[in-house]
Amino acid sequence: MEEDYIPISTLNDFIFCPYSIYLHNVYVGTDDDVYQAFPQVRGDISHETIENKTYGGNNDIITSLTVYSNELGIVGKIDIYNKVECILIERKYELKKIYKGQIYQLWAQYFCMMEMGYDVKSLEFYEMSRNKKYPIDIPDDFKKRELINFINEFRNFNPESYSYINPNKCVHCIYCNLCDKGSFINVY
């Protein structure tokens, strides 16, 4: 694989704030405790059984599978794939709302798995705190084009030309203390 593959996990972050991807790189190699807030810590804890491959213990379930797409130039990991029902599942601790970036992540995982030869018949988010499933439509060709356009936007992003500030997002950004675009203090 090429080194310029986009990590699928950054797609949602990019929609939240493209500049946060740049700021995240400042922390690469440091202890997560330095910058993570409670929501990120809770998310990491909820994914431990996936990452450690201790979820379920069922041979019909694949967890934490590395996936990639040469066509889209993306790479990442899935949470859960049910081989019998052909369901790709993205786990979240809590879902007050499903955001476009989260959908892009699931679509990206879907296209990776399809390119890798897996049969995926349905997609869903699973909210752990409420034990609730949220089905997501399989992306059609129009949705695939939408994702490709978004990935191209990601690839062409120039942090030096970015000036958009959204105070509602900035106060929830774990990188706002580093950000030179505003003077916000995060709520964590």
Backbone hydrogen bonds in HBPLUS format (Angstrom, degrees):
<---DONOR---> <-ACCEPTOR-->    atom                        ^
c    i                          cat <-CA-CA->   ^        H-A-AA   ^      H-
h    n   atom  resd res      DA  || num        DHA   H-A  angle D-A-AA Bond
n    s   type  num  typ     dist DA aas  dist angle  dist       angle   num
A0006-ILE N   A0073-GLY O   2.89 MM  67  6.33 162.4  1.92 148.9 145.6     1
A0075-VAL N   A0006-ILE O   2.98 MM  69  6.13 151.8  2.06 148.2 147.7     2
A0010-THR N   A0007-PRO O   2.99 MM   3  5.68 156.7  2.04 118.9 125.6     3
A0008-ILE N   A0075-VAL O   2.78 MM  67  5.76 157.7  1.83 147.0 152.1     4
A0011-LEU N   A0008-ILE O   3.06 MM   3  5.63 164.9  2.08 119.7 124.5     5
A0014-PHE N   A0010-THR O   2.86 MM   4  6.02 149.8  1.95 149.4 157.1     6
A0015-ILE N   A0011-LEU O   3.25 MM   4  6.61 152.4  2.33 144.8 150.6     7
A0016-PHE N   A0012-ASN O   3.02 MM   4  6.31 160.2  2.06 149.9 155.8     8
A0017-CYS N   A0013-ASP O   2.92 MM   4  6.18 168.7  1.93 155.7 157.5     9
A0020-SER N   A0017-CYS O   2.92 MM   3  5.38 143.1  2.06 112.1 122.7    10
A0021-ILE N   A0018-PRO O   3.27 MM   3  5.79 147.3  2.38 108.7 116.2    11
A0022-TYR N   A0019-TYR O   3.07 MM   3  5.25 118.0  2.47 100.3 114.4    12
A0023-LEU N   A0019-TYR O   3.01 MM   4  6.41 160.6  2.05 150.9 156.4    13
A0024-HIS N   A0020-SER O   2.75 MM   4  5.85 146.7  1.86 142.6 151.6    14
A0025-ASN N   A0022-TYR O   3.20 MM   3  5.53 130.7  2.45 102.5 114.0    15
A0026-VAL N   A0023-LEU O   3.00 MM   3  5.38 148.7  2.10 108.1 117.5    16
A0027-TYR N   A0024-HIS O   2.95 MM   3  5.52 138.6  2.12 112.8 122.9    17
A0028-VAL N   A0025-ASN O   3.39 MM   3  5.04 152.1  2.48  91.4  99.3    18
A0030-THR N   A0027-TYR O   2.87 MM   3  5.48 156.7  1.92 149.6 148.0    19
A0034-VAL N   A0031-ASP O   2.99 MM   3  5.74 162.1  2.02 122.9 128.1    20
A0035-TYR N   A0032-ASP O   3.12 MM   3  5.85 142.5  2.27 118.4 125.5    21
A0036-GLN N   A0032-ASP O   2.87 MM   4  5.69 166.8  1.89 176.0 178.3    22
A0040-GLN N   A0037-ALA O   3.01 MM   3  5.57 122.8  2.35 115.5 129.0    23
A0041-VAL N   A0037-ALA O   3.06 MM   4  6.32 162.3  2.09 156.7 162.4    24
A0042-ARG N   A0038-PHE O   2.85 MM   4  5.99 169.0  1.86 163.1 165.6    25
A0043-GLY N   A0039-PRO O   2.99 MM   4  6.10 152.0  2.06 137.6 145.5    26
A0044-ASP N   A0040-GLN O   2.89 MM   4  6.15 154.6  1.95 147.7 154.3    27
A0045-ILE N   A0041-VAL O   2.97 MM   4  6.25 159.2  2.01 151.9 157.2    28
A0046-SER N   A0042-ARG O   2.96 MM   4  6.18 156.5  2.01 147.4 153.9    29
A0047-HIS N   A0043-GLY O   3.13 MM   4  6.31 127.6  2.41 137.7 150.4    30
A0047-HIS N   A0044-ASP O   3.16 MM   3  5.18 138.4  2.35  95.8 107.6    31
A0048-GLU N   A0045-ILE O   3.16 MM   3  5.24 162.3  2.19 105.6 111.1    32
A0050-ILE N   A0047-HIS O   2.99 MM   3  5.19 126.6  2.29 102.9 117.5    33
A0051-GLU N   A0047-HIS O   2.86 MM   4  6.14 170.4  1.87 167.5 168.8    34
A0052-ASN N   A0048-GLU O   2.82 MM   4  5.81 161.1  1.85 151.9 157.4    35
A0054-THR N   A0049-THR O   2.86 MM   5  4.88 145.2  1.99 140.4 150.1    36
A0053-LYS N   A0050-ILE O   3.06 MM   3  5.00 152.2  2.14 100.9 109.3    37
A0057-GLY N   A0055-TYR O   2.76 MM   2  5.88 140.9  1.91 110.8  99.2    38
A0061-ILE N   A0058-ASN O   3.12 MM   3  5.55 164.2  2.15 117.1 119.7    39
A0083-LYS N   A0060-ASP O   2.76 MM  23  5.22 154.1  1.83 159.2 164.5    40
A0062-ILE N   A0081-TYR O   2.85 MM  19  5.06 164.3  1.88 148.3 153.8    41
A0081-TYR N   A0062-ILE O   2.81 MM  19  5.06 145.3  1.93 149.4 156.8    42
A0064-SER N   A0079-ASP O   3.20 MM  15  5.13 147.7  2.31 123.6 129.4    43
A0078-ILE N   A0065-LEU O   2.99 MM  13  5.48 153.2  2.06 144.4 150.5    44
A0067-VAL N   A0076-GLY O   2.72 MM   9  5.41 162.7  1.75 145.3 151.4    45
A0076-GLY N   A0067-VAL O   2.87 MM   9  5.41 155.1  1.94 157.8 158.5    46
A0069-SER N   A0074-ILE O   2.97 MM   5  5.46 155.4  2.03 152.0 152.2    47
A0073-GLY N   A0069-SER O   2.81 MM   4  5.61 132.9  2.03 135.5 148.7    48
A0074-ILE N   A0069-SER O   3.28 MM   5  5.46 148.2  2.39 138.9 147.0    49
A0080-ILE N   A0089-ILE O   3.14 MM   9  5.04 155.1  2.21 155.2 154.5    50
A0089-ILE N   A0080-ILE O   2.80 MM   9  5.04 176.4  1.81 154.9 155.5    51
A0082-ASN N   A0087-ILE O   2.87 MM   5  5.14 161.0  1.91 151.6 155.6    52
A0086-CYS N   A0082-ASN O   2.69 MM   4  5.33 120.3  2.05 140.3 156.4    53
A0087-ILE N   A0082-ASN O   3.22 MM   5  5.14 140.1  2.39 130.0 138.7    54
A0121-LYS N   A0086-CYS O   2.78 MM  35  5.35 152.8  1.85 142.1 151.3    55
A0122-SER N   A0086-CYS O   3.27 MM  36  6.63 148.1  2.38 154.1 152.4    56
A0088-LEU N   A0122-SER O   2.98 MM  34  6.41 163.1  2.01 157.8 159.5    57
A0124-GLU N   A0088-LEU O   3.03 MM  36  6.47 142.8  2.17 163.2 166.9    58
A0090-GLU N   A0124-GLU O   2.98 MM  34  6.44 160.1  2.02 156.3 162.4    59
A0126-TYR N   A0090-GLU O   2.93 MM  36  6.18 154.4  2.00 147.7 149.6    60
A0092-LYS N   A0126-TYR O   2.92 MM  34  6.11 162.7  1.95 165.2 162.2    61
A0128-MET N   A0092-LYS O   2.85 MM  36  6.17 165.1  1.87 161.2 165.1    62
A0129-SER N   A0093-TYR O   2.84 MM  36  5.55 160.1  1.88 154.0 155.8    63
A0102-GLN N   A0099-TYR O   2.99 MM   3  5.34 125.3  2.30 105.6 119.3    64
A0103-ILE N   A0099-TYR O   3.10 MM   4  6.54 152.6  2.18 150.3 158.6    65
A0104-TYR N   A0100-LYS O   2.82 MM   4  6.15 157.9  1.86 154.3 160.9    66
A0105-GLN N   A0101-GLY O   3.01 MM   4  6.24 150.1  2.10 139.8 147.4    67
A0106-LEU N   A0102-GLN O   3.12 MM   4  6.44 158.4  2.16 145.3 150.0    68
A0107-TRP N   A0103-ILE O   2.82 MM   4  6.10 163.7  1.85 158.3 163.3    69
A0108-ALA N   A0104-TYR O   2.82 MM   4  5.94 161.6  1.86 148.8 154.2    70
A0109-GLN N   A0105-GLN O   2.97 MM   4  6.25 158.4  2.02 148.8 154.2    71
A0110-TYR N   A0106-LEU O   2.93 MM   4  6.14 156.7  1.98 147.1 154.0    72
A0111-PHE N   A0107-TRP O   2.88 MM   4  6.23 163.6  1.91 161.4 163.6    73
A0112-CYS N   A0108-ALA O   2.99 MM   4  6.19 155.7  2.05 148.0 155.1    74
A0113-MET N   A0109-GLN O   2.92 MM   4  6.16 166.4  1.94 153.4 156.8    75
A0114-MET N   A0110-TYR O   2.90 MM   4  6.15 160.8  1.93 155.7 161.3    76
A0115-GLU N   A0111-PHE O   2.98 MM   4  6.07 162.7  2.01 143.9 148.8    77
A0116-MET N   A0112-CYS O   2.90 MM   4  6.14 141.9  2.05 145.2 156.7    78
A0118-TYR N   A0113-MET O   2.88 MM   5  5.26 160.6  1.92 155.5 149.3    79
A0117-GLY N   A0114-MET O   3.03 MM   3  5.15 159.9  2.07 105.5 111.4    80
A0136-ILE N   A0123-LEU O   2.96 MM  13  5.27 163.7  1.98 131.8 131.6    81
A0125-PHE N   A0134-TYR O   2.91 MM   9  5.01 159.5  1.95 135.6 139.7    82
A0134-TYR N   A0125-PHE O   2.76 MM   9  5.01 153.6  1.83 154.0 156.8    83
A0127-GLU N   A0132-LYS O   2.74 MM   5  5.15 167.8  1.75 165.2 165.4    84
A0131-ASN N   A0127-GLU O   2.84 MM   4  5.60 112.4  2.30 139.4 158.0    85
A0132-LYS N   A0127-GLU O   3.08 MM   5  5.15 154.1  2.15 138.8 144.4    86
A0131-ASN N   A0128-MET O   3.29 MM   3  4.85 147.0  2.41  91.0 100.5    87
A0144-LYS N   A0140-ASP O   2.90 MM   4  6.18 149.2  1.99 150.4 160.2    88
A0145-ARG N   A0141-ASP O   2.98 MM   4  6.21 155.0  2.04 145.3 151.2    89
A0146-GLU N   A0142-PHE O   3.00 MM   4  6.31 150.0  2.09 141.7 150.4    90
A0147-LEU N   A0143-LYS O   2.96 MM   4  6.24 155.3  2.02 146.3 152.0    91
A0148-ILE N   A0144-LYS O   2.89 MM   4  6.17 160.7  1.93 151.4 157.0    92
A0149-ASN N   A0145-ARG O   2.88 MM   4  6.10 160.5  1.92 151.4 156.3    93
A0150-PHE N   A0146-GLU O   3.02 MM   4  6.25 151.7  2.10 142.7 150.7    94
A0151-ILE N   A0147-LEU O   2.86 MM   4  6.15 158.7  1.90 153.9 159.7    95
A0152-ASN N   A0148-ILE O   2.93 MM   4  6.19 154.3  2.00 148.6 155.7    96
A0153-GLU N   A0149-ASN O   2.95 MM   4  6.23 148.5  2.05 142.2 151.0    97
A0154-PHE N   A0150-PHE O   2.92 MM   4  6.24 153.9  1.99 149.2 156.3    98
A0155-ARG N   A0151-ILE O   2.91 MM   4  6.23 160.6  1.95 150.0 154.6    99
A0156-ASN N   A0152-ASN O   3.01 MM   4  6.17 145.6  2.13 144.2 152.8   100
A0157-PHE N   A0154-PHE O   3.26 MM   3  5.35 166.7  2.28 108.0 111.6   101
A0161-SER N   A0158-ASN O   3.07 MM   3  5.67 147.2  2.18 115.8 124.1   102
A0162-TYR N   A0159-PRO O   3.31 MM   3  5.17 161.4  2.35 100.0 105.4   103
A0169-LYS N   A0166-ASN O   2.86 MM   3  5.43 131.9  2.10 117.4 130.1   104
A0170-CYS N   A0166-ASN O   2.81 MM   4  5.97 167.3  1.83 157.3 161.5   105
A0171-VAL N   A0167-PRO O   3.18 MM   4  6.14 163.7  2.21 147.0 147.8   106
A0172-HIS N   A0169-LYS O   2.92 MM   3  5.32 146.5  2.03 111.0 121.7   107
A0173-CYS N   A0170-CYS O   3.09 MM   3  5.02 163.1  2.12 104.5 109.4   108
A0187-VAL N   A0171-VAL O   2.75 MM  16  5.73 147.4  1.86 166.8 161.4   109
A0176-CYS N   A0173-CYS O   3.28 MM   3  5.39 171.6  2.29 109.5 111.3   110
A0178-LEU N   A0175-TYR O   2.86 MM   3  5.51 152.4  1.94 122.3 130.6   111
A0179-CYS N   A0175-TYR O   3.25 MM   4  6.40 132.2  2.50 143.1 155.4   112
A0179-CYS N   A0176-CYS O   3.24 MM   3  4.90 135.3  2.45  90.1 102.3   113
